[in-house]
Amino acid sequence: MAAAALIVIDMINTYEHDDAQLLLPSAEAALPALLKLIDSAREHGVPVIYANDNFGEWRSHHGEILQTALDGPHADLVRPLAPDENSLFVVKARHSIFYETPLSYLLAQQGIDHVVLCGQVTEQCVLYSALDAHIRHLRVTVPYDAVAHIHRDLADAALRMMERNMSAKVVAADDVDFGACQGQGQGQGRQG
């Protein structure tokens, strides 16, 4: 039977980069919805996969990436959503979670055909990842309140593009039912 996975994009972050000051308020606002999604996925036995930039450190691994973010100035945004012992972790170097990563193979091995994308940045990594998921014939859900943006207008346009051009379900995080999305479509379109 096909299944879903929750993919947390680039939330293990030091926020020491260009546009970080524009991103931080949105990341803080998205954190409660992200935490609910992670808790719900874990409760339903849905794989939680962290797909995260390597900060350009080619010798790093997921433990170092996490520790670097926890040692950074915004550990309060990282600590609550840190991977647990059952979480999976994919290190990425570009915008898409699929580009030159083993994610496609991992999803196929797990029988996953539906990805729920959350994290940051809506108008960049989330958008490109949704497109790459769509062209791989995966069902895509994007909880609009669990993604963070740099530019609100571009994020709104990105969500509309994901919904219209990539057949993504754009819903509130509270409308993601991991019990129902195991093998079935779920949710209703974005409200408002």
C-alpha positions, 0 to 999 in steps of 0.5 A: 500500500502506498504511503505518505511522508512528512518532509521538513525542508531546511529548518535545521538552520543557523539563520546566518545568511542573506535574507535571514532577517526577512525569513526569521519572523515567518519561520517563527510563525510557522513553528507551531504548525510544523511541530503539530505536523511532526508530532502527528506524523510520528504518532501515525508512524509516518516517516519524518524526513529532514532534507537540509542544506549542508551550509556548503560544508562538504565534510559535514553530516547530519549530526554536525549540521544539527549541532551547528544550528543548535550552537547558533543564535537561533537554537530556539527555532531548531531545538523543538523540531530536531530529528529524533532517533527514528527520523531520516535525514537527507543532506542537500546542496541545492534548492530541490530536495531531490537534486543529486540526493538519494531521496527518490530512492529512499521514497521508492524503498519506503513505498511512499507516493505522497509527500507533505512538504513543510519548512522553508523557503516557500518561494524557493526550496519548497516550490522547487521541491514540489515541482520535482515531486510532481514530475516524479508522479508523487502526490504533494501536500503543502500546509501553507501555515507550516512553510516560511517565506522571505517575501510574502507576495512571492510565497503566495504566488508560489503556493498558487503555482504549486496548487495550479501547476503541480496539482498540490493540495495546499491546506492548513496544517490542521487539515493534514490527516496522516491517518487518512492520507496513508494510501488515499488523497486527503484534505480540501483546497486552500482556504482564503 
